[in-house]
């Protein structure tokens, strides 16, 4: 089985994004907000979006199951209010649940948390519980910077976040560290902000005692870990200077990396530097980079080709990347036990 641990619902009908634009534009007008009707999205509209893209690519590329969450760039926790963040997260998560029910063999859900800058993380816990207990979701996307590029909330390792971690441990679900769109013009969303956040989260983990407090807490750092594999020597050296244990001992029971790196040399480096037990297959299709690489003739995000092509990686190691490690991090088997109806 080949499990892609990182996919977003980027192919929703336009009415969803139109609704969000309206919601954000009237967020401070309670009357207009109350009058705003959520979009009606039919099963056929869902099928049309999924079958022409995510499902088509699964079939063409030979992957089986995608761990699926709402579109990351439109989470937009810095927009609107705490109230609109909550209703937007619920709406998006409910759509993921519908997709998982329409295609139970192909998708399993991960939720968007209803975060807002400065709002205590406790306020996100009920939605995580709802998604796990009622929808059978197996994780969440945790945004380390709800301010969208200005980093106004404490680092992920601050006790500020601990109530969420306590709940994640209780529910036995991991989080993928995933920012949303950048409203800071210095940072391009997918080209800079995403990769900055991946690198930043890793360094926060390195300098903390978080995993002493939560030995079973698990995070996936997406996009190949940002700059982490390339600068592994720097991180090892920094840890050594700080008299910390080796990184493997310090972090690698808790921190994992996905394979959303869009060229073969990048994935080769990832697999050479990071222990194979900490690498989870992912493509993030259909997402940030949708074009075809003229040098290969294949989609940049067809990451399975790069993993398949790595020389020196045993079949057993590939099985770990494609399935075994994903199962160690995400409670995949819970999807068969999830309720049939919302
Ligand atoms: Zn993503």
Boltz pocket constraint, residues with backbone or C-beta under 6 A from the ligand:
constraints:
  - pocket:
      binder: B
      contacts: [[A, 6], [A, 8], [A, 72], [A, 178], [A, 222], [A, 284], [A, 287]]
      max_distance: 6.0
